[in-house]
Amino acid sequence: MPTKRLPLPKRLPLPKRMSVALTEEAYDRLRELNSGYGLSNNYLLTVLLSRLDDYADPDRLARVFDDFIADYGAPLPGGMGAHKPEEPDG
């Protein structure tokens, strides 16, 4: 009697490749998600970014980015050097 083959799970193609630098805290959080869900870092980042609107409040997300830019600045166009906004006078 032939053995029944189980269907192979679908695999999501990830055509874009990039090198990512993370803080220790961010990497630890990624590893925690990896441990909890059993997905690779690539798939975790794909799910987090492609479904961001499903779980992140737009106003809170905007505040988080605004706070980050106020603390660390934003990269200059065409480069990764940080440009911190100037403090207003007064």
N, C-alpha and C positions, 0 to 999 in steps of 0.2 A: 504494500500500500504506500503510495507516494506521500511524503510529508507536505503539509500545507505551509506555503511560504507566507510570511506576514508582509504586508505592504511596507515599503520603505517610507520613512517620514519625509514630508516635503522639506526641501532645503531652500532657504532664501538666499539668492545670490547677492553677494556684496562686492560690486564691481569697483567701488572707490576705495583706494588705499591711501592712508596717511599716517604720519608719525604724530603721536599725541604726547604732550608733556602734561603731567598732572601733579598737583600738590600731594603730599603724603596723605592728608585727610581725604582728598578726592579719590585717591587710589585705594585707600582702605574701604571707603564706601562702595566702590566698584567691586572689590573683592568680596565684601559682605553680600552684595546682590548676586554675585557669581555663585557663592556658596549656597544661597537660599534658593536660587532658581535653576542652577546648573547650566547657565548659558555662558558662552565666551564673552570676553570684554567687548568684542566687535558687535555681537548681537545685543548685548545690554545697552551699549551706546546707541545702536540703531533703534531699539524700542523706545528708549528714553527720548531721543530727539524726534523721531518720526511721529510719535504719539503725544508730544508735549502738550498740545491743546486739549487732550483728553483728561489730563490730570493737573495741569498747572493753571492757576488763576492768572490771567493776563496782567492785572494791576499789581499783584504781589510780585510776579516775575519782573515787571518793569522796575519796581522799587529795588529788587535785589540787584539788577544790572546797574541801576543808577548809583546805588551804594558802592558797588564794586568799582565803577568808574571814578567815583569821588575819592575812593581810597587809593586806587592803583593807576588811574588814568586809562586811556583807550589807545590802542595802537595807532600810529600815524598811517595814513593811506599808503599802501605799497610797502609797508614794513612792519616789523614787530616791535620797534622801539616805542615805549609807552609815552604818551603825551597826556600829562595831567592838566585838567582844566585850571585856568587861572582863578585865584580867589577874587571875589568881587571886592571892590574898595568900599570901606564904610563899615 
